[in-house]
Amino acid sequence: MDNHPTSAHTTDPVLPDASISALKQRIAALEEENVQLTSKISCSPIHSWTREGRAIRRLVNLIDPMMDLIVEYDWCLELAGGNKNLELVESTAEQNRAFQSFKKLIIWCPSLKRTMQVPIELTLACNQLKRGADGARGDDTNILKFSVATWLNEQQPPPCPLLLADDKRGQGFNHDLTGSLLCPVDFNWLDVPT
């Protein structure tokens, strides 16, 4: 068997050696460019405030807005006259809690400290951090809703009607079991108003 094209393939035009070598050079150049482009993608991750914000409600502060934490930091800086005296500033327990939360925020979102110098960027960053934190909270709530419905349905005796994990309409105060769990302790869920 020889490696020459058979007569069935002779209908294809034969490229001269110069064209083949030019194509090989072009392929090598494109492969090198591809390697350079893919290395840029993998080496430099895209910074996303929204992604960073997903951990804020769990790791930094459950309820305070990020701007309030930054304002508290600015207030402490102003009273202390610089970074060295921040711990010596007298403050209330609430102010101290906000300042400690700010320090945690800077640990988890270190690029925020650079952004604090430009007010417009800071506002945008805080909005995106909030969007990420709220998205994470929504995800947690959905998981919790499903888990609680499953757990209550497994109790003995099971609720009647059974709770549907993916339907809000039959839950909350619209269902006797979940309504009694949500009812404040000062009231009796079973008391029917007359």
C-alpha positions in Angstrom: 0.0 0.0 0.0 1.4 3.3 -0.9 0.4 6.6 0.6 -0.3 8.3 -2.6 -3.9 9.4 -3.4 -5.9 7.0 -5.4 -7.5 7.8 -8.6 -10.8 8.5 -6.8 -9.2 11.4 -5.0 -7.5 13.0 -8.0 -10.4 15.3 -8.6 -9.2 17.5 -5.8 -6.8 20.2 -6.9 -3.3 19.6 -5.8 -1.8 22.4 -3.8 1.7 23.5 -4.5 4.3 23.0 -1.8 4.4 26.7 -1.1 0.7 26.9 -0.3 0.9 23.9 2.0 3.8 25.5 3.9 2.0 28.8 4.1 -1.1 27.1 5.5 1.0 25.2 8.1 2.6 28.5 9.2 -0.8 30.1 9.5 -2.1 27.2 11.6 1.0 27.5 13.9 0.4 31.2 14.3 -3.3 30.7 15.1 -2.5 28.0 17.6 0.0 30.3 19.3 -2.6 33.1 19.4 -5.1 30.7 20.8 -2.7 29.7 23.6 -2.1 33.4 24.5 -5.8 34.2 24.5 -6.8 31.2 26.7 -3.9 31.9 29.1 -5.3 35.4 29.6 -8.7 34.0 30.4 -7.5 31.5 33.0 -4.9 33.8 34.7 -7.1 36.8 35.3 -10.4 35.9 37.0 -13.3 38.4 36.5 -14.0 40.5 39.6 -17.6 40.4 40.5 -19.0 42.4 43.4 -22.2 40.4 43.2 -20.3 37.1 43.7 -18.4 38.6 46.7 -21.6 39.9 48.2 -23.1 36.4 48.5 -21.2 35.7 51.7 -21.8 39.1 53.4 -25.1 38.2 55.2 -23.5 35.0 56.7 -20.0 36.2 57.5 -20.1 40.0 58.0 -23.5 41.3 59.2 -27.0 39.9 59.0 -29.0 43.1 58.6 -27.0 46.4 58.3 -26.5 47.9 54.9 -22.9 48.1 53.7 -23.0 51.9 53.4 -23.9 52.1 57.1 -20.8 50.1 57.9 -18.7 52.3 55.8 -20.2 55.5 57.3 -19.3 54.1 60.8 -15.8 53.5 59.7 -15.5 57.0 58.3 -16.9 58.4 61.6 -14.3 56.4 63.6 -11.5 57.7 61.4 -12.7 61.2 61.9 -12.8 60.9 65.7 -9.5 59.0 65.9 -7.6 61.3 63.6 -6.0 58.4 61.7 -5.8 54.6 61.4 -3.6 54.1 64.5 -6.1 55.3 67.1 -9.2 53.6 65.8 -9.4 51.1 68.7 -9.2 54.0 71.2 -12.4 55.8 70.0 -15.2 55.6 72.6 -18.4 54.4 71.1 -21.6 52.7 72.0 -22.1 49.0 71.7 -24.1 49.4 68.5 -21.4 51.6 66.9 -18.7 49.2 68.0 -20.6 46.3 66.5 -20.9 48.2 63.2 -17.2 49.0 63.2 -16.3 45.3 63.9 -18.7 44.3 61.0 -16.8 46.8 58.8 -13.5 45.2 59.6 -15.0 41.8 58.7 -16.3 43.3 55.5 -12.8 44.5 54.5 -11.4 41.0 55.2 -14.0 39.3 53.0 -14.1 42.1 50.3 -10.5 43.6 50.4 -11.0 45.4 47.1 -13.7 47.5 48.7 -11.1 49.6 50.6 -9.6 50.8 47.4 -13.0 51.6 46.0 -13.9 53.7 49.0 -11.8 56.6 47.6 -14.2 57.1 44.6 -17.8 57.7 45.8 -19.5 56.7 42.5 -17.6 53.4 42.4 -18.4 52.8 46.0 -22.1 53.3 45.5 -22.1 50.9 42.6 -20.0 48.4 44.5 -22.3 48.5 47.5 -25.4 48.1 45.3 -23.9 45.0 43.7 -22.7 43.6 47.0 -26.3 44.0 48.3 -27.6 42.3 45.2 -25.3 39.3 45.8 -26.2 39.2 49.5 -29.9 39.3 48.8 -29.6 36.6 46.1 -27.8 34.3 48.6 -30.5 35.0 51.2 -33.2 34.2 48.6 -31.5 30.9 47.7 -31.2 30.0 51.4 -34.9 30.8 51.9 -35.9 28.5 49.1 -33.8 25.7 50.4 -35.2 26.2 53.9 -38.8 26.3 52.6 -38.3 22.9 51.0 -36.5 21.4 54.0 -39.2 22.6 56.5 -42.1 21.3 54.4 -40.4 17.9 54.0 -39.7 17.8 57.8 -43.2 18.7 58.8 -44.7 16.2 56.3 -42.6 13.4 57.9 -44.0 14.1 61.4 -46.5 11.8 63.0 -49.4 12.4 62.5 -48.7 14.1 59.1 -50.4 17.4 58.4 -53.7 17.3 56.6 -53.4 18.4 53.8 -49.7 17.7 53.2 -47.5 20.7 52.6 -46.3 21.2 49.1 -42.7 22.3 49.1 -42.9 24.1 45.8 -46.2 26.0 46.5 -46.4 29.0 48.8 -50.2 29.2 48.7 -50.8 26.3 51.1 -48.3 27.4 53.6 -47.8 30.2 56.2 -51.0 31.4 57.9 -53.0 29.5 55.2 -52.3 26.1 56.7 -53.2 25.1 60.2 -49.9 23.5 61.1 -47.6 26.3 59.7 -50.0 28.9 61.0 -49.8 27.6 64.5 -46.0 27.6 64.3 -46.0 31.2 63.1 -48.5 32.4 65.6 -47.0 34.7 68.3 -46.9 33.0 71.8 -49.2 35.6 73.2 -52.1 34.3 71.1 -53.7 30.9 70.7 -54.0 29.8 67.1 -56.9 27.5 67.9 -59.0 30.3 69.3 -61.6 31.1 66.7 -62.8 34.8 66.8 -66.4 35.0 67.7 
